[in-house]
Amino acid sequence: MSFTPLHQHDDETEREPTDREAFTPGIEPQATWCPGCGDFGVLKALKGAMGDLGYTPEEVLLVTGIGCSGKLSSYFESYGFHSIHGRSLPVARAAKLANPGLEVVAAGGDGDGYGIGGNHFIHTARENHDMTYIVFNNEIFGLTKGQTSPTSPKGHKSKTQPHGSAKAPIRPLSLSLVGGASYVARTAAVNPNQAQEILKEAIQHDGFAHVDFLTQCPTWNKDAKQYVPYIDVQQSDDYEFDHRDRREASEMMHDVEDALHEGEVLTGRFYHDPDRPSYQQEKREHGDVPEDPLAERYHDDDYEWERSYDLMDAHK
């Protein structure tokens, strides 16, 4: 793959769609998730979104964590980094700062992202880093064979909670909004058209875009079934709210999170603040990042590298 320099693509310019199959790797073209797994829906939607937006694999970095969701980077052709449990976001943040020209996507499961990686999730949202974060939410730890996860409903029985979980599930949409994310949405693997459109919006958004992606686990979480029937709140007359109003979005998210465990699956866009500057924008305005991205220096044979002790001397 070739190096992607700063500002190679212009988000304001209409780009011609590319072949989504360009994102199918030659080494592992066929995903090996369990039959009926919702993770297939994420892979399909992500390939479609990137193709519709006119990206090529050389322009994309996909950072994944540990779990069934972590295999996404093996089945998606692009730059990739398979990080450790809960650490996809700090790796993605560093990559975006070093090479702003890349379109950065981070992905993880509900245990990976809302459990061990929960602190990174809150602060990445708070700082509004320019990236898309897809959380595979199947309400269970799938790869380790069915333990209770942060999104498992209260009373859910599992290997780790044989008498039923005594804890209420985390509220990922509300947590994202409170943390400071500037784009928050929920979609589901059973709604492929909506999923692809939401991922397109998230990728185009300049700031932290969080997509809670409901992915059924037919092997280890029979309770969640298929997340059907689902309702798109933007297409229903029963749900009226301004997704650019933080208070209205918060109230809607609260209702949506209650409804999921009452058998009603509500999906759609819940919050969007296109005017808030991203972390990268603010850093550039303050002069805290170099004009030439760090990544470009690795491709400049004439660049004279600074040493850490030189930087320390500047503060004496």
C-alpha positions in Angstrom: 0.0 0.0 0.0 1.1 3.5 -0.7 1.5 6.2 1.9 -1.5 8.5 2.4 -0.5 12.1 2.8 -2.3 14.8 4.7 -5.5 16.1 3.1 -5.4 13.6 0.2 -9.2 13.6 0.2 -11.5 16.5 0.5 -14.7 15.8 2.4 -16.5 18.6 0.6 -15.8 17.1 -2.9 -18.1 14.5 -4.3 -16.1 11.4 -5.0 -16.9 8.6 -7.4 -17.9 5.3 -5.7 -15.3 2.6 -5.7 -15.7 -1.2 -5.8 -16.7 -2.5 -2.4 -15.0 -5.8 -3.2 -11.7 -3.9 -3.1 -12.1 -4.2 0.7 -12.2 -8.0 0.5 -8.8 -9.3 1.4 -7.1 -12.0 -0.7 -5.7 -13.9 2.3 -9.0 -14.3 4.3 -11.8 -13.4 1.9 -14.4 -15.4 3.8 -15.3 -14.5 7.4 -15.5 -17.4 9.8 -18.0 -16.1 12.4 -20.7 -18.5 13.5 -23.6 -18.9 11.0 -26.2 -16.3 11.8 -23.8 -14.0 13.6 -24.6 -10.3 13.3 -20.9 -9.5 12.8 -21.4 -10.3 9.1 -23.7 -7.4 8.9 -21.1 -5.0 10.2 -18.5 -6.2 7.7 -21.0 -5.9 4.8 -22.2 -2.4 5.9 -18.6 -1.1 6.3 -17.5 -2.4 2.9 -20.5 -0.8 1.3 -20.1 2.5 3.1 -16.4 2.8 2.1 -17.2 2.0 -1.4 -20.1 4.4 -1.7 -17.9 7.2 -0.3 -15.2 6.5 -2.8 -12.5 5.3 -0.5 -9.8 2.8 -1.4 -8.1 0.5 1.1 -4.9 2.6 1.0 -6.9 5.5 2.6 -8.3 3.6 5.5 -7.0 2.4 8.9 -9.1 -0.2 10.8 -8.1 -0.7 14.5 -9.8 -3.6 16.4 -9.8 -4.9 19.9 -10.1 -8.5 21.3 -13.2 -10.6 20.8 -15.2 -11.9 17.9 -15.3 -8.2 16.7 -11.5 -8.2 16.6 -11.6 -10.4 13.6 -13.0 -7.6 11.5 -9.6 -6.3 10.6 -8.7 -9.8 9.2 -11.7 -9.8 6.9 -11.4 -6.1 5.8 -8.7 -5.0 3.3 -7.1 -1.8 4.6 -4.3 -0.8 6.9 -5.1 -2.7 10.1 -4.0 -2.9 13.7 -5.3 -5.7 16.0 -4.8 -4.2 19.4 -5.2 -5.8 22.9 -8.4 -5.9 24.9 -10.1 -2.5 25.2 -7.3 -0.6 23.6 -8.4 0.0 20.1 -9.3 3.7 20.7 -5.9 5.0 22.0 -4.2 3.2 19.1 -6.6 4.8 16.7 -6.2 8.2 18.3 -2.4 8.1 18.0 -2.6 7.0 14.3 -5.0 9.8 13.4 -2.8 12.4 15.1 0.3 11.0 13.3 -1.4 10.8 9.9 -4.5 12.9 9.6 -4.9 11.9 6.0 -6.1 8.4 6.9 -9.8 7.7 7.5 -9.6 6.0 10.9 -12.2 3.4 12.1 -12.0 1.7 15.5 -14.1 -1.3 16.4 -14.7 -3.5 19.4 -17.3 -5.5 21.2 -19.5 -4.4 24.1 -17.2 -6.1 26.6 -14.1 -4.7 24.8 -15.5 -1.2 24.4 -17.9 -0.6 27.3 -16.1 -2.8 29.8 -12.3 -2.9 29.9 -12.1 0.0 27.4 -14.8 2.1 29.0 -12.4 4.8 30.2 -10.9 5.2 26.8 -14.4 5.4 25.3 -15.4 8.3 27.6 -12.3 10.3 27.1 -12.1 9.8 23.3 -15.7 11.1 23.2 -14.9 14.0 25.6 -12.0 15.1 23.4 -14.0 14.6 20.2 -11.3 12.8 18.2 -12.0 12.6 14.5 -12.8 8.9 14.0 -15.6 6.4 13.7 -16.1 3.9 16.6 -18.2 0.8 15.9 -19.2 -1.2 18.9 -20.5 -4.7 18.2 -23.2 -5.0 20.8 -24.5 -8.5 21.3 -25.0 -8.2 25.1 -22.7 -11.1 25.8 -19.0 -12.1 25.8 -19.0 -14.3 22.7 -15.4 -15.2 22.0 -14.9 -16.5 25.6 -18.1 -18.5 25.3 -21.0 -16.7 26.9 -20.2 -14.7 30.0 -22.3 -11.7 31.2 -21.2 -8.5 29.6 -21.7 -4.8 30.5 -24.8 -4.7 28.2 -26.4 -8.0 29.4 -29.9 -7.2 30.8 -30.6 -7.5 34.5 -31.5 -11.1 35.3 -29.6 -12.6 32.4 -28.3 -16.0 33.3 -24.8 -17.0 32.1 -21.7 -19.0 33.1 -20.6 -16.1 35.3 -24.1 -15.2 36.6 -25.9 -18.6 36.9 -28.6 -17.2 39.1 -29.1 -14.1 36.9 -27.2 -10.8 36.7 -28.0 -8.5 39.6 -26.7 -5.5 37.7 -28.6 -3.2 35.4 -26.9 -3.0 31.9 -24.8 0.0 30.9 -26.5 2.7 28.8 -24.1 3.0 25.9 -25.9 5.8 24.0 -26.4 7.9 27.0 -22.8 7.3 28.2 -21.6 8.4 24.8 -23.6 11.6 24.8 -22.6 12.5 28.4 -19.0 11.7 27.5 -19.1 14.3 24.7 -19.5 12.4 21.4 -20.6 14.6 18.5 -22.4 11.9 16.6 -24.3 9.0 18.2 -26.4 6.4 16.5 -27.6 2.8 16.8 -28.3 0.4 14.1 -28.7 -3.4 13.7 -27.3 -6.2 11.6 -30.9 -7.0 10.6 -31.3 -3.6 9.0 -28.5 -3.6 6.4 -29.6 -0.6 4.4 -29.9 1.6 7.5 -26.6 0.3 8.8 -24.7 1.2 5.7 -26.2 4.7 5.6 -25.4 5.3 9.3 -21.8 4.2 8.8 -21.5 6.5 5.8 -22.7 9.5 8.0 -20.4 8.5 10.8 -17.3 8.2 8.5 -18.1 11.6 6.9 -18.6 13.3 10.3 -15.6 15.4 11.5 -15.4 14.4 15.1 -16.0 11.4 17.3 -18.8 9.3 15.7 -20.1 6.4 17.9 -22.2 3.7 16.3 -23.8 1.2 18.7 -24.3 -1.8 16.3 -26.7 -4.5 17.6 -25.2 -7.8 16.5 -27.2 -10.9 17.4 -25.2 -13.9 18.8 -27.2 -17.0 18.0 -24.6 -19.3 19.6 -24.1 -17.8 23.1 -27.0 -15.3 23.6 -30.3 -16.9 22.8 -32.2 -14.2 24.8 -31.3 -11.4 22.4 -32.7 -13.4 19.4 -32.4 -11.4 16.2 -33.2 -7.8 17.4 -36.4 -7.8 15.4 -38.8 -6.3 14.7 -36.9 -3.0 14.7 -38.1 0.6 14.3 -36.2 3.3 12.5 -37.0 6.4 14.6 -36.4 8.7 11.7 -39.0 6.8 9.6 -41.7 6.6 12.4 -44.3 9.2 13.2 -44.3 7.9 16.8 -41.0 9.4 17.6 -40.4 13.1 17.1 -37.2 14.8 18.5 -34.5 17.1 17.4 -31.3 15.0 17.1 -29.3 18.3 17.1 -30.7 19.3 20.5 -28.7 17.7 23.3 -31.5 17.6 25.8 -34.0 16.1 23.4 -31.5 13.6 22.3 -30.7 12.6 25.9 -34.4 12.0 26.6 -34.8 9.9 23.5 -31.8 7.8 24.2 -33.1 7.1 27.7 -36.4 5.8 26.2 -34.5 3.8 23.6 -32.3 2.1 26.1 -35.3 1.2 28.3 -37.2 -0.1 25.3 -34.5 -2.5 24.1 -34.9 -4.7 27.2 -38.7 -4.6 26.9 -38.6 -6.1 23.5 -38.7 -3.0 21.3 -35.7 -2.3 19.1 -35.4 1.4 18.2 -32.6 2.4 15.8 -31.5 5.5 14.1 -29.5 8.7 14.5 -29.9 10.1 18.0 -27.4 13.0 18.2 -25.4 15.1 15.7 -23.4 18.2 16.4 -21.6 19.1 13.1 -20.3 22.4 14.5 -18.2 21.3 17.3 -14.5 21.3 16.3 -12.7 18.0 16.5 -9.6 17.4 18.7 -7.4 17.5 15.7 -8.9 20.9 14.5 -8.4 22.5 17.9 -4.8 21.2 18.2 -4.0 22.6 14.8 -5.5 26.0 15.7 -3.4 26.1 18.9 -0.2 25.2 17.0 0.2 22.0 19.0 0.7 19.8 16.0 3.4 20.1 13.4 2.6 21.4 9.9 4.0 18.2 8.4 2.4 15.2 9.9 4.7 12.8 11.8 3.8 10.0 9.4 5.2 11.9 6.5 8.6 12.3 8.2 9.2 8.5 7.9 9.1 8.9 4.1 11.4 11.9 4.0 15.1 10.7 3.8 16.3 14.3 4.4 14.3 14.9 7.6 16.5 15.6 10.6 15.0 13.8 13.5 14.6 15.5 16.9 15.6 13.5 20.0 13.7 13.4 23.2 16.5 15.1 25.1 16.4 18.0 22.6 12.7 18.5 23.4 13.3 18.3 27.1 16.0 21.1 26.8 13.4 23.4 25.4 11.5 23.4 28.7 14.5 24.3 30.9 
